[in-house]
Amino acid sequence: MIVPGTKDVVPGEHREHTTVTVFCGGGVSRPLASAADISDVLAHEPDAFVWLDVVGADAQDFALIQEEFGMHPLAIEDAINSHQRPKIEAYGETWFAVVYAATRHDEELALHEVAIFIGRRLAVTIRSEPAYSIVEFRRRWSHQRAPGRIDGGAFLHTLLDTIVDGFTPIGEAFEDHVERLEAALLGEEARTREVLLEIFAMKKNLATFRRAVVPLRDILTPIMRGDLVLFSGEADELPYYRDVYDHVALVSEQLDAARDLINNARDTHIALASNRQNEVSKQLTIVATIFLPLTFVNGVFRTELRLFGRAYHERAVVLVARRRQRGRGLGRTRRVFPLQALVLGR
């Protein structure tokens, strides 16, 4: 089957982003100039193991994989459509797996998707951009536990072990970052808003990292249960996969601990903000308790005095006016109501 969109393609053309390595017994390896020669190597060298590594695969690469290895169409389709969930599936004598490696630089988390085709004597890794560095994997693969036994099961174990070991320092870095955030929350009130933004950013990174780590259990479990038969048929392969599973479980526990810590930091921020608000409210209550009675007394008596003065003035005016109408003198009235008498006397 040729993948749609692959016409006018020259299968096997070697490009910079494609490397082919042939491993033989005794740990000997050699590069292969053209990927089109892979099928010839597998046919004429029974002890050879071929690894094809592709960065940013395109239609030409998938056409090559389909032609040289005869992979299942569904596996090819899943590899073409990137951003798959981590999984492992068996297609006859080959496996197809999708895993995510992780790197962290300047507190920025990046996931790297790796699609893997595995057979007894072949391996194909397709690294999506940004590509995951395989320098450490090459070192481990060249110094593997049993150089004389090279097969797809050992290759997959070495790759998964390298990826999972890269998870551990990231989980520890998350824990250290949470501790620094907690110290900042308790130490500098001026940084409260900044720290809160860091908390939300870290929660997002934790959720992203968790989507890469936790599904690895689903990849390793069918291998350990025997649902996927190892290519070598040797039972002593299983302990190595159990070791990888233990590392995944450890990183998952680190993630759970970091998630609890970050939630505690968020709750601490909310509690501190609530306490500060309560302190302000308490001070305002004290001020109100002191000034409210004074304000009440002032308001009541000021109103009473104003009403009393107004009634006094009106009564005085009426009295002075009546005495003038009756023709009486204003001598005594001036003594009692001098201001009103002065006004009316004019």
Secondary structure, 3 states (H helix, E strand, C coil): CCCCCCCCCCCCCCCCCEEEEEECHHHCEEECCCHHHHHHHHHHCCCCEEEEEEECCCHHHHHHHHHHHCCCHHHHHHHHCCCCCCEEEEECCEEEEEEEEEEEECCEEEEEEEEEEECCCEEEEEECCCCCCCHHHHHHHHCCCCCCCCCHHHHHHHHHHHHHHHHHHHHHHHHHHHHHHHHHHHHCHHHHHHHHHHHHHHHHHHHHHHHHHCCHHHHHHHHHHCCCCCCCCCHHHHHHHHHHHHHHHHHHHHHHHHHHHHHHHHHHHHHHHHHHHHHHHHHHHHHHHHHHHHHHHHHHHHHHHHHHHHHHHHHHHHHHHHHHHCCCCCHHHHHHCHHHHHHHHC
